[in-house]
Amino acid sequence: MVELVRGISDDPPIYYDRGKPVIEEGQTGIRMYVVLEGRVAVSIGGGVVERLGPGGVFGELALVGPSPRLASVAAETDCSLLPVNRNAFLALVKTSPEFAIAILAALAGRLRSLTARLR
């Protein structure tokens, strides 16, 4: 995932110190992020629901269609994140079946996890 995105993203990595928020639940998103180094914590309603390390992606729903962020994400350790804008995302989906499958797998995993929590 990281190598696929590095090759097409025009944006440089962004560095976040431990504890710094990356995205906030409810805000409108315009990019997704790929974790290059470190770890982030994904929270809904203040409770951590997932932790992501290198290769993890978050914020991808913002690139599928306009909607408020469903979760907050903060740096759990010092970390480096690669932002991916909509144009780069669409180019990757069109040219890389591996990337498209990885995004679908991430979405399916989150849906399964949410379904399990609701039971």
DSSP file (Angstrom, degrees, kcal/mol; ACC not computed):
  #  RESIDUE AA STRUCTURE BP1 BP2  ACC     N-H-->O    O-->H-N    N-H-->O    O-->H-N    TCO  KAPPA ALPHA  PHI   PSI    X-CA   Y-CA   Z-CA
    1    1 A M     >        0   0    0      0, 0.0     4,-2.3     0, 0.0     5,-0.2   0.000 360.0 360.0 360.0 -48.9    0.0    0.0    0.0
    2    2 A V  H  >  +     0   0    0      1,-0.2     4,-2.7     2,-0.2     5,-0.2   0.924 360.0  46.4 -59.3 -46.7    2.7    2.5    1.0
    3    3 A E  H  > S+     0   0    0      1,-0.2     4,-1.4     2,-0.2    -1,-0.2   0.882 110.7  53.1 -66.5 -37.6    4.7    2.0   -2.2
    4    4 A L  H  4 S+     0   0    0      1,-0.2     4,-0.4     2,-0.2    -1,-0.2   0.931 114.7  41.2 -59.9 -45.5    1.7    2.3   -4.4
    5    5 A V  H >X S+     0   0    0     -4,-2.3     4,-2.6     1,-0.2     3,-1.4   0.882 108.2  59.3 -74.2 -39.3    0.6    5.6   -2.8
    6    6 A R  H 3< S+     0   0    0     -4,-2.7    -1,-0.2     1,-0.3    -2,-0.2   0.861 101.6  57.4 -56.9 -35.4    4.1    7.1   -2.6
    7    7 A G  T 3< S+     0   0    0     -4,-1.4    -1,-0.3    -5,-0.2    -2,-0.2   0.667 119.6  25.6 -71.9 -16.3    4.4    6.8   -6.4
    8    8 A I  T <4 S+     0   0    0     -3,-1.4     2,-0.2    -4,-0.4    -2,-0.2   0.638  91.0 102.8-123.4 -21.0    1.4    8.8   -7.1
    9    9 A S     <  -     0   0    0     -4,-2.6    75,-0.1     1,-0.2    -4,-0.0  -0.490  48.8-162.3 -71.0 131.8    0.7   11.2   -4.3
   10   10 A D        +     0   0    0     -2,-0.2    -1,-0.2     2,-0.1    74,-0.1   0.624  66.2  89.0 -83.4 -15.0    1.9   14.8   -5.0
   11   11 A D  S    S-     0   0    0     72,-0.4     3,-0.1     1,-0.1    -2,-0.1  -0.602  76.4-125.9 -90.1 143.4    1.9   15.7   -1.3
   12   12 A P        -     0   0    0      0, 0.0    -1,-0.1     0, 0.0    -2,-0.1  -0.416  42.4 -83.6 -77.0 161.3    4.8   15.3    1.0
   13   13 A P        -     0   0    0      0, 0.0     2,-0.4     0, 0.0    69,-0.2  -0.271  40.3-138.4 -60.3 152.2    4.5   13.3    4.2
   14   14 A I  E     -A   81   0A   0     67,-3.4    67,-3.0    -3,-0.1     2,-0.4  -0.954  11.2-142.9-114.9 134.8    3.1   15.2    7.2
   15   15 A Y  E     -A   80   0A   0     -2,-0.4     2,-0.4    65,-0.2    65,-0.2  -0.834  15.3-170.0-102.6 134.0    4.6   14.6   10.7
   16   16 A Y  E     -A   79   0A   0     63,-2.7    63,-2.7    -2,-0.4     2,-0.2  -0.975  17.5-131.9-123.8 134.7    2.5   14.5   13.8
   17   17 A D    >   -     0   0    0     -2,-0.4     3,-2.3    61,-0.2    58,-0.3  -0.492  47.6 -76.6 -77.6 154.4    3.7   14.5   17.4
   18   18 A R  T 3  S+     0   0    0      1,-0.3    58,-0.2    -2,-0.2    -1,-0.1  -0.234 119.6  17.2 -51.0 131.7    2.2   12.0   19.8
   19   19 A G  T 3  S+     0   0    0     56,-3.8    -1,-0.3     1,-0.3    57,-0.1   0.240  89.8 132.8  89.5 -13.2   -1.2   13.0   20.9
   20   20 A K    <   -     0   0    0     -3,-2.3    55,-2.7    54,-0.1    -1,-0.3  -0.540  58.9-119.3 -75.6 132.9   -1.8   15.5   18.1
   21   21 A P  E     -D   74   0B   0      0, 0.0    53,-0.3     0, 0.0     3,-0.1  -0.450  26.8-177.3 -70.1 143.3   -5.2   15.2   16.4
   22   22 A V  E    S+     0   0B   0     51,-3.5     2,-0.3     1,-0.5    52,-0.2   0.797  71.1   1.6-103.8 -51.6   -5.1   14.4   12.7
   23   23 A I  E     -D   73   0B   0     50,-1.6    50,-2.3     6,-0.0    -1,-0.5  -0.967  68.6-137.5-136.0 154.6   -8.8   14.5   11.8
   24   24 A E    >   -     0   0    0     -2,-0.3     3,-1.9    48,-0.2    45,-0.3  -0.926  27.9-105.4-116.5 136.5  -11.9   15.2   13.9
   25   25 A E  T 3  S+     0   0    0     -2,-0.4    45,-0.2     1,-0.2    47,-0.1  -0.322 105.9  22.0 -53.5 132.0  -15.2   13.4   13.9
   26   26 A G  T 3  S+     0   0    0     43,-2.5    -1,-0.2     1,-0.3     2,-0.1   0.108  93.0 116.9  95.2 -21.7  -17.9   15.5   12.1
   27   27 A Q  S <  S-     0   0    0     -3,-1.9    42,-3.0    41,-0.2     2,-0.4  -0.444  73.1-105.2 -78.3 156.8  -15.5   17.7   10.1
   28   28 A T  B     -G   68   0C   0     40,-0.2     2,-0.3    -2,-0.1    -1,-0.1  -0.663  37.4-147.2 -82.0 132.6  -15.6   17.5    6.3
   29   29 A G        +     0   0    0     38,-0.8    38,-0.2    -2,-0.4     3,-0.1  -0.719  26.2 177.5-103.5 151.6  -12.7   15.6    4.8
   30   30 A I        +     0   0    0     -2,-0.3    56,-0.6     1,-0.2     2,-0.3   0.324  69.3  31.3-128.3   2.4  -10.9   16.1    1.5
   31   31 A R  E     -B   85   0A   0     54,-0.2     2,-0.2    28,-0.1    54,-0.2  -0.987  62.7-135.3-153.4 160.8   -8.1   13.5    1.8
   32   32 A M  E     -B   84   0A   0     52,-2.2    52,-2.8    -2,-0.3     2,-0.4  -0.683  24.4-136.2-108.4 171.8   -7.3   10.1    3.1
   33   33 A Y  E     -BC  83  58A   0     25,-2.9    25,-1.9    -2,-0.2     2,-0.5  -0.968   7.2-154.3-133.0 146.3   -4.0    9.2    4.9
   34   34 A V  E     -BC  82  57A   0     48,-1.8    48,-2.9    -2,-0.4     2,-0.5  -0.986  26.3-126.4-116.3 128.9   -1.6    6.3    4.8
   35   35 A V  E     +B   81   0A   0     21,-2.9    20,-3.4    -2,-0.5    46,-0.2  -0.637  31.6 172.6 -75.9 120.3    0.5    5.7    7.9
   36   36 A L  E     +     0   0A   0     44,-3.0     2,-0.3    -2,-0.5    45,-0.2   0.852  68.2   0.8 -92.3 -45.3    4.2    5.6    7.0
   37   37 A E  E    S+B   80   0A   0     43,-1.6    43,-1.9    16,-0.1    -1,-0.4  -0.985 110.6  14.9-143.6 150.0    5.7    5.4   10.4
   38   38 A G  S    S-     0   0    0     -2,-0.3     2,-0.3    41,-0.2    41,-0.2  -0.426  81.6 -76.3  86.9-160.9    4.3    5.3   14.0
   39   39 A R        -     0   0    0     39,-0.2    37,-2.2    14,-0.2    38,-1.7  -0.998  29.7-158.9-145.9 143.7    0.8    4.6   15.1
   40   40 A V  E     -FE  52  75B   0     12,-2.4    12,-2.3    -2,-0.3     2,-0.5  -0.879  14.2-136.5-119.8 155.8   -2.6    6.4   15.2
   41   41 A A  E     -FE  51  74B   0     33,-2.8    33,-2.1    -2,-0.3     2,-0.5  -0.955  11.7-149.8-113.5 129.8   -5.7    5.8   17.3
   42   42 A V  E     -FE  50  73B   0      8,-3.4     7,-3.2    -2,-0.5     8,-1.4  -0.868  20.7-173.3-100.0 126.5   -9.1    5.9   15.7
   43   43 A S  E     -FE  48  72B   0     29,-3.2    29,-3.1    -2,-0.5     2,-0.4  -0.941  18.0-167.2-126.1 143.1  -11.9    7.0   18.0
   44   44 A I  E >  S-F   47   0B   0      3,-2.3     3,-1.7    -2,-0.4    27,-0.1  -0.995  84.1  -9.6-125.5 124.7  -15.7    7.3   17.8
   45   45 A G  T 3  S-     0   0    0     -2,-0.4    -1,-0.1     1,-0.3     3,-0.1   0.791 131.1 -55.2  60.1  27.6  -17.5    9.2   20.5
   46   46 A G  T 3  S+     0   0    0      1,-0.2     2,-0.4    26,-0.0    -1,-0.3   0.267 115.0 109.7  91.9 -12.2  -14.3    9.4   22.5
   47   47 A G  E <  S-F   44   0B   0     -3,-1.7    -3,-2.3     1,-0.0     2,-0.3  -0.843  72.3-118.3-102.9 134.0  -13.6    5.7   22.6
   48   48 A V  E     +F   43   0B   0     -2,-0.4    -5,-0.3    -5,-0.2     3,-0.1  -0.511  35.7 169.4 -69.7 127.0  -10.7    4.1   20.7
   49   49 A V  E     +     0   0B   0     -7,-3.2     2,-0.3     1,-0.3    -6,-0.2   0.552  62.8   9.8-112.7 -15.5  -12.1    1.6   18.2
   50   50 A E  E     -F   42   0B   0     -8,-1.4    -8,-3.4     2,-0.0     2,-0.4  -0.981  54.1-149.7-163.1 149.5   -9.0    0.8   16.1
   51   51 A R  E     -F   41   0B   0     -2,-0.3     2,-0.4   -10,-0.2   -10,-0.2  -0.987  18.0-162.0-123.2 137.7   -5.2    1.4   16.1
   52   52 A L  E     -F   40   0B   0    -12,-2.3   -12,-2.4    -2,-0.4     3,-0.1  -0.965   8.4-179.3-125.2 136.0   -3.3    1.6   12.8
   53   53 A G    >   -     0   0    0     -2,-0.4     3,-2.7     1,-0.2   -18,-0.3  -0.365  53.7 -24.8-113.1-164.3    0.4    1.2   12.1
   54   54 A P  T 3  S+     0   0    0      0, 0.0    -1,-0.2     0, 0.0   -18,-0.2  -0.161 132.4  20.3 -50.7 130.9    2.5    1.5    9.0
   55   55 A G  T 3  S+     0   0    0    -20,-3.4   -19,-0.1     1,-0.3     2,-0.1   0.199  93.2 130.5  91.9 -14.5    0.5    0.7    5.8
   56   56 A G    <   -     0   0    0     -3,-2.7   -21,-2.9   -21,-0.2    -1,-0.3  -0.402  42.8-153.5 -70.4 148.3   -2.8    1.5    7.6
   57   57 A V  E     +C   34   0A   0    -23,-0.2     2,-0.3    -3,-0.1   -23,-0.2  -0.928  17.0 169.7-123.6 148.9   -5.2    3.8    5.8
   58   58 A F  E     +C   33   0A   0    -25,-1.9   -25,-2.9    -2,-0.3    15,-0.0  -0.986  56.1  40.9-152.1 157.5   -7.9    6.1    7.2
   59   59 A G    >   +     0   0    0     -2,-0.3     3,-1.3   -27,-0.2     4,-0.4   0.532  66.0 133.1  85.5   7.3  -10.2    8.8    5.9
   60   60 A E  T >>  +     0   0    0      1,-0.3     3,-1.4     2,-0.2     4,-0.6   0.766  59.4  68.7 -66.2 -25.5  -10.9    7.1    2.6
   61   61 A L  H >> S+     0   0    0      1,-0.3     4,-1.6     2,-0.2     3,-0.8   0.807  88.9  66.0 -63.3 -27.5  -14.6    7.6    2.8
   62   62 A A  H <4 S+     0   0    0     -3,-1.3    -1,-0.3     1,-0.2    -2,-0.2   0.761 101.1  49.9 -63.8 -23.5  -14.0   11.4    2.2
   63   63 A L  H <4 S+     0   0    0     -3,-1.4    -1,-0.2    -4,-0.4    -2,-0.2   0.613 105.0  56.1 -92.1 -12.9  -12.7   10.5   -1.2
   64   64 A V  H << S-     0   0    0     -3,-0.8    -2,-0.2    -4,-0.6    -1,-0.1   0.838 127.5 -26.2 -84.6 -36.8  -15.7    8.4   -2.2
   65   65 A G  S  < S-     0   0    0     -4,-1.6    -1,-0.4     2,-0.1     2,-0.3  -0.952  76.6 -80.0-172.0 156.1  -18.2   11.1   -1.5
   66   66 A P        +     0   0    0      0, 0.0    -4,-0.1     0, 0.0   -36,-0.1  -0.487  67.1 128.5 -70.1 124.2  -18.7   14.2    0.5
   67   67 A S        -     0   0    0     -2,-0.3   -38,-0.8   -38,-0.2     3,-0.1  -0.957  60.9 -84.4-165.4 157.7  -19.8   13.4    4.1
   68   68 A P  B     -G   28   0C   0      0, 0.0   -40,-0.2     0, 0.0   -41,-0.2  -0.333  56.8 -91.6 -65.9 150.9  -18.7   14.3    7.6
   69   69 A R        -     0   0    0    -42,-3.0   -43,-2.5   -45,-0.3     3,-0.0  -0.394  29.5-151.9 -60.4 137.0  -15.8   12.3    9.1
   70   70 A L  S    S+     0   0    0    -45,-0.2     2,-0.3   -44,-0.1    -1,-0.1   0.585  73.4  22.4 -88.5 -12.0  -17.2    9.3   11.1
   71   71 A A  S    S-     0   0    0    -47,-0.1     2,-0.3   -27,-0.1   -27,-0.2  -0.958  72.1-119.2-148.8 162.4  -14.3    9.1   13.5
   72   72 A S  E     - E   0  43B   0    -29,-3.1   -29,-3.2    -2,-0.3     2,-0.4  -0.804  25.2-160.8-100.1 150.1  -11.5   11.1   15.0
   73   73 A V  E     +DE  23  42B   0    -50,-2.3   -51,-3.5    -2,-0.3   -50,-1.6  -0.999  10.9 177.0-134.1 132.5   -7.9   10.1   14.5
   74   74 A A  E     -DE  21  41B   0    -33,-2.1   -33,-2.8    -2,-0.4     2,-0.5  -0.952  39.4 -98.0-132.6 153.0   -4.9   11.2   16.7
   75   75 A A  E     - E   0  40B   0    -55,-2.7   -56,-3.8    -2,-0.3   -35,-0.3  -0.576  29.7-173.2 -69.4 119.5   -1.2   10.3   16.7
   76   76 A E  S    S+     0   0    0    -37,-2.2     2,-0.3    -2,-0.5   -36,-0.2   0.761  78.6   9.0 -84.7 -27.6   -0.7    7.6   19.3
   77   77 A T  S    S-     0   0    0    -38,-1.7   -58,-0.2    -3,-0.1     2,-0.1  -0.848 110.2 -68.2-132.8 171.5    3.0    7.9   18.8
   78   78 A D  S    S+     0   0    0     -2,-0.3     2,-0.3   -60,-0.1   -61,-0.2  -0.481  73.4 177.7 -56.6 134.8    5.1   10.3   16.8
   79   79 A C  E     -A   16   0A   0    -63,-2.7   -63,-2.7   -41,-0.2     2,-0.4  -0.955  36.5-137.2-147.2 163.4    4.1    9.5   13.3
   80   80 A S  E     -AB  15  37A   0    -43,-1.9   -44,-3.0    -2,-0.3   -43,-1.6  -0.989  25.4-172.2-121.9 126.6    4.5   10.2    9.6
   81   81 A L  E     -AB  14  35A   0    -67,-3.0   -67,-3.4    -2,-0.4   -46,-0.2  -0.944  17.7-143.4-123.8 141.2    1.4   10.2    7.4
   82   82 A L  E     - B   0  34A   0    -48,-2.9   -48,-1.8    -2,-0.4     2,-0.2  -0.909  19.8-144.6-103.5 114.2    1.1   10.5    3.6
   83   83 A P  E     - B   0  33A   0      0, 0.0     2,-0.5     0, 0.0   -72,-0.4  -0.528  11.1-161.2 -76.0 144.3   -2.0   12.5    2.6
   84   84 A V  E     - B   0  32A   0    -52,-2.8   -52,-2.2    -2,-0.2     2,-0.1  -0.982   6.0-152.7-128.3 118.9   -3.8   11.4   -0.6
   85   85 A N  E  >  - B   0  31A   0     -2,-0.5     4,-2.5   -54,-0.2     5,-0.2  -0.314  33.8 -97.1 -85.3 173.8   -6.1   13.8   -2.4
   86   86 A R  H  > S+     0   0    0    -56,-0.6     4,-2.9     1,-0.2     5,-0.2   0.875 120.8  53.1 -60.3 -41.9   -9.1   12.7   -4.5
   87   87 A N  H  > S+     0   0    0      1,-0.2     4,-2.1     2,-0.2    -1,-0.2   0.927 112.6  43.8 -62.2 -44.9   -7.2   13.0   -7.8
   88   88 A A  H  > S+     0   0    0      2,-0.2     4,-2.4     1,-0.2    -1,-0.2   0.904 113.5  52.5 -65.5 -40.7   -4.4   10.7   -6.7
   89   89 A F  H  X S+     0   0    0     -4,-2.5     4,-2.5     2,-0.2    -2,-0.2   0.941 110.9  46.1 -59.3 -49.5   -6.9    8.3   -5.1
   90   90 A L  H  X S+     0   0    0     -4,-2.9     4,-2.2     1,-0.2    -1,-0.2   0.883 111.4  52.3 -64.0 -38.4   -8.9    8.1   -8.4
   91   91 A A  H  X S+     0   0    0     -4,-2.1     4,-2.0    -5,-0.2    -1,-0.2   0.911 111.0  47.7 -62.9 -41.5   -5.7    7.6  -10.4
   92   92 A L  H  X S+     0   0    0     -4,-2.4     4,-2.5     2,-0.2     8,-0.3   0.915 110.5  50.9 -65.7 -42.7   -4.7    4.8   -8.1
   93   93 A V  H  < S+     0   0    0     -4,-2.5    -1,-0.2     1,-0.2    -2,-0.2   0.901 114.0  45.8 -61.0 -40.2   -8.1    3.1   -8.3
   94   94 A K  H  < S+     0   0    0     -4,-2.2    -1,-0.2    -5,-0.2    -2,-0.2   0.852 123.9  31.2 -71.3 -35.3   -8.0    3.3  -12.1
   95   95 A T  H  < S+     0   0    0     -4,-2.0    -2,-0.2     1,-0.2    -1,-0.2   0.617 115.8  53.5-102.8 -13.8   -4.5    2.0  -12.5
   96   96 A S     X  -     0   0    0     -4,-2.5     4,-2.1    -5,-0.2     3,-0.3  -0.847  46.7-178.1-131.4  98.9   -3.9   -0.3   -9.6
   97   97 A P  H  > S+     0   0    0      0, 0.0     4,-2.6     0, 0.0     5,-0.2   0.851  90.0  60.3 -58.4 -32.6   -6.3   -3.2   -8.9
   98   98 A E  H  > S+     0   0    0      2,-0.2     4,-2.2     1,-0.2     5,-0.1   0.910 105.7  46.3 -61.9 -41.9   -4.1   -4.0   -5.8
   99   99 A F  H  > S+     0   0    0     -3,-0.3     4,-2.4    -7,-0.2     5,-0.2   0.938 112.1  50.1 -65.4 -46.9   -4.8   -0.6   -4.4
  100  100 A A  H  X S+     0   0    0     -4,-2.1     4,-2.4    -8,-0.3    -2,-0.2   0.907 112.5  47.5 -58.9 -42.7   -8.6   -0.8   -5.1
  101  101 A I  H  X S+     0   0    0     -4,-2.6     4,-2.7     2,-0.2    -1,-0.2   0.890 109.9  52.9 -66.7 -39.2   -8.7   -4.3   -3.4
  102  102 A A  H  X S+     0   0    0     -4,-2.2     4,-2.1     2,-0.2    -2,-0.2   0.901 110.7  47.1 -63.1 -40.5   -6.7   -3.0   -0.4
  103  103 A I  H  X S+     0   0    0     -4,-2.4     4,-2.4     2,-0.2    -2,-0.2   0.926 113.0  48.6 -66.3 -44.7   -9.2   -0.1    0.1
  104  104 A L  H  X S+     0   0    0     -4,-2.4     4,-2.7     1,-0.2    -2,-0.2   0.896 110.8  51.4 -61.6 -39.7  -12.2   -2.5   -0.3
  105  105 A A  H  X S+     0   0    0     -4,-2.7     4,-2.5     2,-0.2    -1,-0.2   0.901 109.6  49.7 -64.5 -40.7  -10.6   -4.9    2.2
  106  106 A A  H  X S+     0   0    0     -4,-2.1     4,-2.0     2,-0.2    -2,-0.2   0.925 113.2  46.3 -63.4 -44.3  -10.1   -2.0    4.7
  107  107 A L  H  X S+     0   0    0     -4,-2.4     4,-2.2     2,-0.2    -2,-0.2   0.912 113.0  49.4 -64.4 -42.7  -13.7   -0.9    4.3
  108  108 A A  H  X S+     0   0    0     -4,-2.7     4,-2.5     1,-0.2    -2,-0.2   0.898 109.9  51.9 -64.3 -40.2  -15.0   -4.5    4.6
  109  109 A G  H  X S+     0   0    0     -4,-2.5     4,-2.4     1,-0.2    -1,-0.2   0.900 110.2  48.0 -62.7 -41.2  -12.9   -5.1    7.7
  110  110 A R  H  X S+     0   0    0     -4,-2.0     4,-2.5     2,-0.2    -1,-0.2   0.889 111.0  51.0 -67.3 -38.2  -14.3   -1.9    9.4
  111  111 A L  H  X S+     0   0    0     -4,-2.2     4,-2.5     2,-0.2    -2,-0.2   0.913 111.2  48.1 -64.7 -42.6  -17.8   -2.9    8.5
  112  112 A R  H  X S+     0   0    0     -4,-2.5     4,-2.4     2,-0.2    -2,-0.2   0.920 112.2  49.5 -62.4 -43.8  -17.3   -6.4   10.0
  113  113 A S  H  X S+     0   0    0     -4,-2.4     4,-2.0     2,-0.2    -2,-0.2   0.912 112.2  47.3 -62.5 -43.6  -15.8   -4.9   13.1
  114  114 A L  H  X S+     0   0    0     -4,-2.5     4,-1.8     2,-0.2    -1,-0.2   0.912 111.3  51.2 -64.2 -43.2  -18.7   -2.5   13.5
  115  115 A T  H  X S+     0   0    0     -4,-2.5     4,-0.9     1,-0.2    -2,-0.2   0.909 109.4  50.8 -61.1 -42.6  -21.2   -5.2   13.0
  116  116 A A  H >< S+     0   0    0     -4,-2.4     3,-0.5     1,-0.2    -1,-0.2   0.886 109.3  50.9 -63.4 -39.2  -19.6   -7.4   15.6
  117  117 A R  H 3< S+     0   0    0     -4,-2.0    -1,-0.2     1,-0.2    -2,-0.2   0.829 107.1  54.3 -67.3 -31.5  -19.6   -4.5   18.1
  118  118 A L  H 3<        0   0    0     -4,-1.8    -1,-0.2     1,-0.2    -2,-0.2   0.674 360.0 360.0 -77.9 -16.8  -23.3   -3.9   17.5
  119  119 A R    <<        0   0    0     -4,-0.9    -1,-0.2    -3,-0.5    -2,-0.2   0.465 360.0 360.0 -78.0 360.0  -24.2   -7.5   18.3
